[in-house]
Amino acid sequence: LQFLSSVDAAIAVSKATADAHRLFLGDTQCTVVYNGVSLDSDSAARPDARTRMLEASGATGDTLLVASVGHVCERKNQLAAVRAIAAMQADCHLLVFGSLTREPDYVSRVRSEISKLGLESRITLLGMVERSADLMTGADLFVHTATADPHPLAVIEAMAARLPVVAYASDGVGETVRTEETGLLVTPGDEDGLARAMEALLCDSGRRSVMGLAGRQRVEDTFSAAATASGVARVIERVMSERVGDA
């Protein structure tokens, strides 16, 4: 961080990130360029992905599937999602994609909570899964419970997959998800609110569909990989132009 004030330009992946680093930037111009994702994949593979998710979870065909993507660690706060599942009446199954080796003690706490709440048949910790973005197209809902997250790709990938998102409104997540339009944002730490938001969408397939389509459109408009590359290129071109002008 101490070197930031001496660079020619800085790029932040969200306004929240830019604000957090402003103290270290000095007079350096900081440009927000959001993370972007490839839009090559689409929902055409959803039936196959759903079958694979059902097989991985052992859930029945009518079960609503909730996806969560992120290394299982304290910052990602999967315990909140576990407790939300316990508080809900909807017939749903939570599948957690992400490394189980980053913070073994936290993973043990998550497993212990699942066992204590009797949720072994409703929650599956999948570990690392290749092409998780493709697989989660088979879900009905995406949940993101991180207490701090600059601008998570997983949320954008979920929106690209036409999944409505329920998330804590932390950092860049609040800039990405438009509450009541592409999903529902909840005050960080409000586990009861998280459960209510998840259940509200799981019980309303029409609302999920509308939000999923709106999320896909938002990614196409704002969070594509092409938009990210273009934004970075503009910053580089500006710096090079200024260097030439100073020569």
C-alpha positions as CSV (number, residue, x, y, z in Angstrom):
1,L,0.0,0.0,0.0
2,Q,2.9,2.4,0.7
3,F,3.8,2.4,-3.0
4,L,0.3,3.5,-4.2
5,S,1.0,7.2,-4.0
6,S,3.9,6.9,-6.4
7,V,2.2,5.1,-9.3
8,D,0.9,6.9,-12.4
9,A,-2.6,5.5,-12.1
10,A,-4.6,3.1,-10.0
11,I,-7.5,0.8,-10.9
12,A,-10.1,-0.3,-8.3
13,V,-12.6,-3.1,-8.9
14,S,-15.4,-1.1,-7.1
15,K,-16.1,2.3,-5.6
16,A,-15.9,0.7,-2.2
17,T,-12.4,-0.5,-3.0
18,A,-11.4,3.0,-4.3
19,D,-12.7,4.6,-1.2
20,A,-10.9,2.2,1.1
21,H,-7.5,3.0,-0.6
22,R,-8.0,6.7,-1.1
23,L,-5.8,7.4,2.0
24,F,-2.8,5.7,0.3
25,L,-3.3,7.1,-3.2
26,G,-2.4,10.7,-2.6
27,D,-3.0,12.6,-5.7
28,T,-3.0,9.5,-7.9
29,Q,-6.0,9.3,-10.1
30,C,-8.0,6.2,-9.4
31,T,-10.4,4.7,-11.9
32,V,-13.1,2.2,-11.1
33,V,-13.1,-0.7,-13.6
34,Y,-15.5,-3.4,-12.5
35,N,-14.6,-7.1,-12.7
36,G,-16.1,-8.8,-15.7
37,V,-17.0,-12.3,-16.8
38,S,-17.2,-14.1,-20.1
39,L,-20.7,-14.3,-21.6
40,D,-19.9,-17.3,-23.8
41,S,-21.8,-19.7,-21.6
42,D,-25.6,-19.5,-21.3
43,S,-28.5,-21.2,-19.7
44,A,-28.8,-23.8,-22.5
45,A,-26.9,-26.3,-20.3
46,R,-29.2,-25.8,-17.3
47,P,-31.0,-29.2,-17.5
48,D,-27.7,-31.1,-17.4
49,A,-26.3,-28.8,-14.7
50,R,-29.4,-29.3,-12.6
51,T,-29.1,-33.1,-12.9
52,R,-25.5,-33.0,-11.8
53,M,-26.4,-30.7,-8.8
54,L,-29.2,-33.1,-7.8
55,E,-26.9,-36.1,-8.0
56,A,-24.2,-34.3,-6.0
57,S,-26.7,-33.3,-3.3
58,G,-28.8,-36.4,-3.2
59,A,-31.9,-34.1,-3.4
60,T,-35.1,-35.0,-5.2
61,G,-36.1,-33.5,-8.5
62,D,-38.6,-31.1,-6.9
63,T,-36.1,-29.7,-4.4
64,L,-35.1,-26.0,-4.9
65,L,-31.4,-25.7,-5.2
66,V,-29.4,-22.8,-3.7
67,A,-25.8,-22.2,-4.8
68,S,-23.1,-20.5,-2.8
69,V,-19.6,-20.1,-4.3
70,G,-16.5,-19.1,-2.3
71,H,-13.7,-20.7,-0.4
72,V,-15.2,-21.8,2.9
73,C,-13.6,-19.3,5.3
74,E,-14.6,-16.8,7.9
75,R,-14.7,-13.8,5.6
76,K,-17.1,-15.6,3.2
77,N,-19.3,-16.4,6.3
78,Q,-21.0,-19.6,5.1
79,L,-22.2,-20.1,8.7
80,A,-24.8,-17.4,7.9
81,A,-26.2,-19.4,5.0
82,V,-26.3,-22.6,7.1
83,R,-28.4,-20.9,9.7
84,A,-30.6,-19.4,7.1
85,I,-31.4,-22.8,5.7
86,A,-32.3,-24.0,9.2
87,A,-34.7,-21.1,9.6
88,M,-36.5,-21.7,6.3
89,Q,-39.6,-23.8,5.6
90,A,-39.0,-24.1,1.8
91,D,-37.9,-27.5,0.5
92,C,-34.4,-26.5,-0.6
93,H,-30.9,-27.7,-0.6
94,L,-27.8,-25.6,-0.3
95,L,-24.7,-26.5,-2.3
96,V,-21.5,-24.8,-1.3
97,F,-18.8,-24.6,-4.0
98,G,-15.3,-23.7,-2.8
99,S,-12.0,-24.9,-1.2
100,L,-12.3,-26.7,2.2
101,T,-8.6,-26.4,3.0
102,R,-8.0,-22.7,3.3
103,E,-9.3,-22.4,6.9
104,P,-9.7,-25.9,8.3
105,D,-10.9,-24.7,11.7
106,Y,-13.6,-22.6,10.1
107,V,-14.7,-25.6,7.9
108,S,-14.9,-27.7,11.1
109,R,-17.2,-25.0,12.6
110,V,-19.4,-25.1,9.6
111,R,-19.6,-28.9,9.6
112,S,-20.4,-28.8,13.3
113,E,-23.2,-26.3,12.8
114,I,-24.7,-28.4,10.0
115,S,-24.6,-31.4,12.3
116,K,-26.0,-29.6,15.3
117,L,-28.9,-28.2,13.3
118,G,-29.6,-31.6,11.7
119,L,-29.0,-30.2,8.2
120,E,-26.9,-33.0,6.7
121,S,-29.6,-33.8,4.2
122,R,-30.1,-30.2,3.2
123,I,-26.6,-28.9,2.8
124,T,-23.7,-30.2,0.8
125,L,-20.1,-28.9,0.9
126,L,-18.8,-29.7,-2.6
127,G,-15.3,-28.5,-2.2
128,M,-13.5,-27.2,-5.3
129,V,-15.4,-27.9,-8.5
130,E,-14.2,-27.3,-12.0
131,R,-16.3,-24.8,-14.0
132,S,-18.5,-24.1,-11.1
133,A,-20.0,-21.1,-13.0
134,D,-21.4,-23.6,-15.6
135,L,-22.7,-26.0,-12.9
136,M,-24.5,-23.5,-10.9
137,T,-26.8,-22.6,-13.8
138,G,-28.8,-25.6,-12.6
139,A,-29.6,-23.8,-9.3
140,D,-32.7,-21.7,-8.5
141,L,-31.1,-19.1,-6.3
142,F,-27.6,-17.8,-5.5
143,V,-26.7,-16.7,-2.0
144,H,-23.6,-14.6,-1.0
145,T,-22.9,-14.0,2.7
146,A,-19.4,-12.5,2.7
147,T,-18.9,-9.7,5.3
148,A,-16.3,-8.0,3.2
149,D,-15.8,-8.5,-0.6
150,P,-14.4,-5.9,-3.0
151,H,-16.3,-7.1,-6.1
152,P,-16.8,-10.9,-6.2
153,L,-16.8,-12.6,-9.5
154,A,-19.1,-15.3,-8.2
155,V,-22.0,-12.9,-7.8
156,I,-21.5,-11.7,-11.4
157,E,-21.3,-15.2,-12.7
158,A,-24.5,-16.0,-10.9
159,M,-26.2,-13.1,-12.5
160,A,-24.8,-14.1,-15.9
161,A,-26.4,-17.5,-15.3
162,R,-29.8,-15.8,-14.8
163,L,-29.9,-16.6,-11.1
164,P,-31.5,-14.1,-8.7
165,V,-29.0,-13.2,-5.9
166,V,-29.6,-12.8,-2.2
167,A,-26.6,-11.2,-0.6
168,Y,-25.3,-9.2,2.2
169,A,-24.8,-5.6,0.9
170,S,-21.1,-5.5,1.7
171,D,-18.6,-3.4,-0.3
172,G,-18.8,-4.0,-4.0
173,V,-21.7,-6.4,-3.7
174,G,-24.0,-3.5,-3.0
175,E,-22.8,-1.9,-6.3
176,T,-23.5,-5.0,-8.3
177,V,-26.8,-6.4,-7.1
178,R,-29.8,-4.1,-7.6
179,T,-32.2,-5.0,-4.8
180,E,-35.7,-5.8,-5.9
181,E,-34.4,-5.8,-9.5
182,T,-31.7,-8.5,-9.8
183,G,-32.0,-9.9,-6.3
184,L,-32.4,-8.9,-2.7
185,L,-29.7,-7.1,-0.6
186,V,-29.7,-7.6,3.2
187,T,-27.9,-5.7,5.9
188,P,-24.6,-7.5,6.7
189,G,-25.0,-9.7,9.7
190,D,-28.8,-9.8,9.6
191,E,-29.2,-13.6,9.5
192,D,-33.0,-13.4,10.0
193,G,-33.3,-11.0,7.1
194,L,-31.2,-13.3,5.0
195,A,-33.5,-16.2,5.6
196,R,-36.6,-14.2,4.9
197,A,-35.1,-12.9,1.6
198,M,-34.1,-16.4,0.5
199,E,-37.5,-17.9,1.4
200,A,-39.4,-15.0,-0.3
201,L,-37.7,-15.7,-3.6
202,L,-37.7,-19.5,-3.3
203,C,-41.5,-19.3,-2.9
204,D,-42.0,-17.2,-6.0
205,S,-40.7,-18.7,-9.2
206,G,-42.1,-15.8,-11.3
207,R,-40.2,-13.3,-9.3
208,R,-37.0,-15.4,-9.6
209,S,-37.4,-15.6,-13.3
210,V,-37.8,-11.8,-13.8
211,M,-34.8,-11.1,-11.5
212,G,-32.7,-13.7,-13.3
213,L,-33.3,-12.1,-16.7
214,A,-32.6,-8.6,-15.2
215,G,-29.4,-9.9,-13.7
216,R,-28.2,-11.3,-17.0
217,Q,-29.0,-8.0,-18.8
218,R,-27.1,-6.1,-16.1
219,V,-24.0,-8.2,-16.6
220,E,-24.2,-7.8,-20.4
221,D,-24.5,-4.0,-19.9
222,T,-21.9,-3.5,-17.2
223,F,-19.9,-6.5,-16.1
224,S,-18.7,-8.3,-19.2
225,A,-15.1,-9.3,-19.7
226,A,-15.0,-7.1,-22.7
227,A,-16.1,-4.0,-20.7
228,T,-13.4,-4.8,-18.1
229,A,-10.7,-5.1,-20.8
230,S,-11.9,-1.8,-22.4
231,G,-11.8,0.0,-19.1
232,V,-8.3,-1.1,-18.3
233,A,-7.1,-0.3,-21.8
234,R,-8.5,3.3,-21.5
235,V,-6.5,3.8,-18.3
236,I,-3.3,2.5,-19.9
237,E,-3.8,4.7,-23.0
238,R,-4.4,7.8,-20.8
239,V,-1.2,7.2,-18.8
240,M,0.8,6.6,-22.0
241,S,-0.6,9.7,-23.6
242,E,0.3,11.8,-20.5
243,R,3.8,10.4,-20.5
244,V,4.3,11.3,-24.2
245,G,3.0,14.8,-23.5
246,D,5.5,15.2,-20.7
247,A,8.4,14.1,-22.8
